[in-house]
Structures are given as C-alpha cells and as structure tokens.
Amino acid sequence: MKIDIHTHIIPEVDDGALNMEQAEEMLKVSAGDGVGTIILTPHYSKNLHDIIQQKAKELEEMASANGIKLLSGCEYDYTQVVNQDDLITLGNNKFVLVDLYSTAAHRQLAFERVINNLTKTGFMFILAHPERSFSRNDRKDLQTLREAGMYFQLSAACLLGEHGSTEQRNAHFLLRHGFGHYVATDVHYYRLQPKLLTRCEEMVTEKYGEKTAHILFYENPERLLRGEPPLDIRPRRNIIVHMCSMFGVWV
C-alpha cells in the first residue's frame, strides 16, 4: 500500500476540504489510488495541534471504512520553523514538512534561516513541492539546501504535467539530478483527481525504471514512518543527460 505524506484533507482549517463530505470523498479517492496511510498536513496556524486532534478523530471512522490509517502532521512556511524546537512532525517523528514557495523574492534570506535551523536542531526537513520554486538555474541553491540536510518531496500532478509544462520540466529536472526523495499528492479538494499516485508511479517506472519508482513511492515513505532518512535517488538517465552531467551541464 502507498503512503501519502502531504495532503490537505482536514476540513475547515486551510485551502483543502471545506467540509466533512468533501473530506470523505477525498479519502475514497485515496483508497482507490492504493493509499493505505495518509499523513494529514494542513498549513500551520495557531492552535493547529488541538484542531488536528479534534478533526482527525472525526475523520478516523471514515478513513477506517476505506482501509486507511491517518497520521498527523502539518506544512510549515519557512518563517514558522526558524528558531523553533517544538514543531509538529510527520507521523510523530523527526520529519518536518516546510514550504519555501512564498520566498521567491527573498530566497537568500530564506536559505540562511532554514539552513541555520537545520544545523541547530535534531529535526529532518522535507521541502514541499520544490518544482514550484526551483529550476535548473537554481542548482547552487539546491545543492546548498541538500548539503545542509534538506530532503525533497515532488508533487505527482507536477510530474505528470497537470499543473503546466514549467512545473513539469522543473520536477523532472529535480528528479534526474537527485533532488527528489518522495512523491505525494498535496491533494486539495478543488483539484481532486483519481489514481494520481498510480498514474505517476507508472510514468516514473517507464521513464526512470522500476527501482527508482519503488524507492520514491514505497521505500522512502516507509522509512519516514520509521524515522529513518530517505535513500538518495539517481534514476536511470538517457545518454545525452548523462554526458551533459559529466561536463557540469544540468539538463
């Protein structure tokens, strides 16, 4: 069974589900996609921990009816994790999901703050949907983050090209060059799609090989639940990409 580490299913807390009816539909779609475990990751807000506990209890019966186990978590903006030592983690371990998307105009400051926080704490940080913020022109920034200990979660819809060609190109560039450790749905009700992870897994298998797909969709999410760092991925690449990388050209 698959594990979806980034979702917006809890109703009435962010831009995800608006009510329990929508949340139930999202759970049914996840079950149809072969998902057995979902980490609930609403955008962080004040008192979110108490809200998660309350809402998750209401969702548990619906999730159980669909064969899904729910775990708690959240998605932070980078500013919310700076100099913090009491963070909501994914599945109650040391992984923290963080978003740098809102920092395009202040990227250097964002990097300094996130990297400083990474080196001070015992948390392990996962960057949500980096394909929205980074392209091949940002390889130094990406390397800086990775060397500081950041891991990367790509969005299935972006890899499939369903959020436009730019984000699709970015997502595949990141995956080819080792900046992809997990694939998740980042599901919101307004863009709910059937079998998103299944279709993405099939595409990754065809394009990059079965081993890469297994690590992305199964092994690394399972390692996350055990509190273990993900395996790095260097997927199968065609000869042109391989030769260019040998000469320091990122394509």
C-alpha positions as CSV (number, residue, x, y, z in Angstrom):
1,M,0.0,0.0,0.0
2,K,1.1,3.6,-0.7
3,I,1.8,6.3,1.9
4,D,0.8,9.8,1.0
5,I,2.9,12.2,3.1
6,H,1.4,15.5,2.0
7,T,-2.4,16.1,2.0
8,H,-5.0,18.8,2.8
9,I,-7.9,16.7,3.8
10,I,-8.8,18.0,7.3
11,P,-11.9,20.3,6.7
12,E,-12.2,23.9,7.5
13,V,-8.5,24.6,8.5
14,D,-6.9,25.7,5.3
15,D,-7.5,25.7,1.5
16,G,-8.2,21.9,1.5
17,A,-11.6,20.3,2.2
18,L,-14.4,22.7,3.0
19,N,-16.4,20.2,5.0
20,M,-16.6,16.5,6.1
21,E,-18.4,15.5,2.9
22,Q,-15.5,16.7,0.8
23,A,-13.0,15.1,3.1
24,E,-14.9,11.8,2.8
25,E,-14.8,11.9,-1.0
26,M,-11.0,12.6,-0.8
27,L,-10.5,9.6,1.4
28,K,-12.4,7.4,-1.1
29,V,-10.3,8.7,-4.0
30,S,-7.1,7.9,-2.0
31,A,-8.3,4.4,-1.2
32,G,-9.0,3.9,-4.9
33,D,-5.4,5.0,-5.6
34,G,-4.0,2.2,-3.4
35,V,-3.2,4.5,-0.4
36,G,-3.1,2.8,2.9
37,T,-1.7,5.5,5.1
38,I,-2.2,9.3,4.9
39,I,-0.4,12.0,6.8
40,L,-2.6,14.9,7.4
41,T,-0.6,18.1,6.7
42,P,-2.8,21.3,6.9
43,H,-1.0,24.6,6.6
44,Y,0.3,25.6,10.0
45,S,-1.7,28.0,12.1
46,K,-2.1,28.9,15.8
47,N,-3.6,26.2,17.9
48,L,-3.3,23.8,15.0
49,H,-2.3,20.9,17.2
50,D,-5.5,21.0,19.1
51,I,-7.5,21.4,15.9
52,I,-5.8,18.4,14.3
53,Q,-6.6,16.2,17.3
54,Q,-10.3,17.2,17.2
55,K,-10.8,17.0,13.4
56,A,-8.7,13.8,13.0
57,K,-10.9,11.9,15.4
58,E,-13.9,12.8,13.2
59,L,-12.1,11.6,10.1
60,E,-10.8,8.3,11.6
61,E,-14.0,6.4,11.2
62,M,-14.4,7.4,7.6
63,A,-10.7,6.6,6.9
64,S,-11.0,3.2,8.6
65,A,-14.0,2.4,6.5
66,N,-11.8,3.0,3.4
67,G,-8.9,0.9,4.8
68,I,-6.8,4.0,5.5
69,K,-4.7,4.8,8.6
70,L,-4.4,8.5,9.4
71,L,-1.3,10.2,10.9
72,S,-0.9,13.8,12.0
73,G,1.5,16.4,10.6
74,C,1.4,19.9,9.1
75,E,3.0,22.0,6.4
76,Y,5.0,25.0,7.6
77,D,6.1,28.1,5.9
78,Y,9.8,28.5,6.3
79,T,9.4,31.5,8.6
80,Q,7.4,29.4,11.1
81,V,10.3,27.0,11.8
82,V,13.1,29.5,12.4
83,N,14.5,29.1,15.9
84,Q,11.7,26.7,17.0
85,D,12.2,23.5,18.9
86,D,8.6,22.4,19.3
87,L,7.3,21.5,15.8
88,I,4.5,19.3,14.6
89,T,6.2,16.5,12.8
90,L,5.1,14.0,10.2
91,G,3.7,10.9,11.8
92,N,5.1,11.9,15.2
93,N,8.8,11.5,14.3
94,K,11.6,13.9,13.4
95,F,10.5,14.9,9.9
96,V,9.1,18.4,9.3
97,L,7.4,19.5,6.1
98,V,8.4,23.0,5.1
99,D,7.4,25.3,2.1
100,L,9.7,27.8,0.6
101,Y,7.3,28.7,-2.2
102,S,6.4,32.1,-0.7
103,T,10.0,33.3,-0.6
104,A,11.0,33.8,-4.2
105,A,11.7,37.5,-3.7
106,H,13.8,36.8,-0.6
107,R,15.4,33.5,-1.3
108,Q,18.8,34.2,0.1
109,L,17.3,35.2,3.5
110,A,15.1,32.1,3.4
111,F,18.0,29.8,2.8
112,E,20.0,31.3,5.6
113,R,17.2,30.9,8.0
114,V,16.3,27.4,7.0
115,I,19.9,26.2,6.9
116,N,20.6,27.8,10.2
117,N,17.7,26.0,11.7
118,L,18.7,22.7,10.1
119,T,22.1,22.8,11.7
120,K,20.8,23.6,15.1
121,T,18.0,21.1,15.6
122,G,17.6,17.4,15.5
123,F,14.7,17.6,13.1
124,M,14.9,16.4,9.5
125,F,13.3,18.7,7.0
126,I,11.5,17.9,3.8
127,L,10.9,20.7,1.2
128,A,7.4,20.5,-0.2
129,H,6.9,20.8,-4.0
130,P,10.3,22.3,-4.8
131,E,9.3,22.3,-8.5
132,R,7.2,25.4,-7.9
133,S,10.2,27.4,-6.7
134,F,13.3,25.9,-8.3
135,S,14.5,25.3,-11.8
136,R,17.8,24.2,-13.5
137,N,19.1,27.8,-12.9
138,D,19.0,27.3,-9.2
139,R,21.4,24.3,-8.9
140,K,23.7,26.1,-6.4
141,D,20.7,26.9,-4.1
142,L,19.5,23.3,-4.4
143,Q,22.9,21.9,-3.6
144,T,23.2,24.3,-0.6
145,L,19.9,23.0,0.8
146,R,20.8,19.4,0.2
147,E,24.2,19.7,1.8
148,A,22.5,21.2,4.8
149,G,20.3,18.1,5.1
150,M,17.2,19.1,3.3
151,Y,15.1,16.3,1.5
152,F,12.7,16.9,-1.3
153,Q,9.1,16.0,-1.9
154,L,7.8,16.2,-5.5
155,S,4.2,16.5,-6.4
156,A,2.6,13.7,-8.5
157,A,0.5,16.2,-10.5
158,C,3.5,18.3,-11.5
159,L,5.5,15.2,-12.6
160,L,2.5,14.3,-14.8
161,G,2.3,17.8,-16.3
162,E,-1.1,18.6,-14.8
163,H,0.0,21.9,-13.3
164,G,1.6,23.1,-16.5
165,S,4.7,22.5,-18.5
166,T,7.1,24.7,-16.5
167,E,6.5,22.8,-13.2
168,Q,6.7,19.5,-15.1
169,R,10.1,20.4,-16.5
170,N,11.3,21.5,-13.1
171,A,10.0,18.4,-11.4
172,H,11.8,16.0,-13.8
173,F,14.9,18.1,-13.7
174,L,15.0,17.8,-9.9
175,L,14.3,14.1,-10.0
176,R,17.1,13.4,-12.6
177,H,19.6,15.2,-10.5
178,G,18.9,13.7,-7.2
179,F,16.6,16.4,-5.7
180,G,13.7,14.0,-5.3
181,H,13.1,11.7,-2.3
182,Y,9.3,11.4,-2.1
183,V,6.3,11.8,-4.3
184,A,3.0,12.9,-2.7
185,T,-0.4,14.2,-3.9
186,D,-0.5,17.5,-2.0
187,V,-4.2,16.9,-2.5
188,H,-6.8,19.7,-2.3
189,Y,-10.5,19.1,-3.0
190,Y,-10.6,21.7,-5.8
191,R,-8.1,19.7,-7.8
192,L,-9.0,16.2,-6.7
193,Q,-8.0,13.5,-9.3
194,P,-8.5,9.8,-9.4
195,K,-5.4,7.5,-9.2
196,L,-2.9,10.3,-9.2
197,L,-0.2,8.4,-7.5
198,T,-0.8,5.2,-9.5
199,R,-0.5,7.1,-12.8
200,C,2.6,8.9,-11.6
201,E,4.2,5.7,-10.5
202,E,3.5,4.1,-13.9
203,M,5.1,7.1,-15.6
204,V,8.2,7.1,-13.3
205,T,8.6,3.4,-13.8
206,E,8.5,3.7,-17.6
207,K,10.8,6.8,-17.7
208,Y,13.3,6.1,-14.9
209,G,13.0,2.5,-14.0
210,E,11.3,0.2,-11.5
211,K,13.9,0.7,-8.8
212,T,13.5,4.5,-8.8
213,A,9.7,4.2,-8.7
214,H,9.9,1.7,-5.8
215,I,12.1,4.0,-3.7
216,L,10.0,7.1,-4.4
217,F,6.6,5.6,-3.8
218,Y,7.2,2.9,-1.2
219,E,10.6,2.5,0.4
220,N,11.3,6.2,1.3
221,P,7.8,6.8,2.7
222,E,8.1,3.6,4.7
223,R,11.5,4.8,6.0
224,L,9.9,8.1,7.0
225,L,7.4,6.3,9.2
226,R,10.2,4.5,10.9
227,G,12.1,7.8,11.5
228,E,14.9,6.9,9.0
229,P,16.4,9.2,6.4
230,P,15.4,8.5,2.8
231,L,17.6,6.8,0.2
232,D,19.1,9.2,-2.3
233,I,17.9,8.6,-5.9
234,R,19.9,8.8,-9.0
235,P,17.5,7.5,-11.6
236,R,18.3,5.9,-15.0
237,R,19.1,8.7,-17.4
238,N,19.5,8.8,-21.2
239,I,22.9,9.1,-22.7
240,I,22.5,12.8,-23.5
241,V,21.6,13.8,-19.9
242,H,24.4,11.6,-18.6
243,M,27.1,13.1,-20.9
244,C,26.0,16.6,-20.1
245,S,26.2,16.0,-16.4
246,M,29.7,14.7,-16.8
247,F,30.7,18.1,-18.1
248,G,28.8,20.1,-15.5
249,V,25.8,20.9,-17.7
250,W,22.5,20.4,-16.0
251,V,19.7,19.5,-18.4
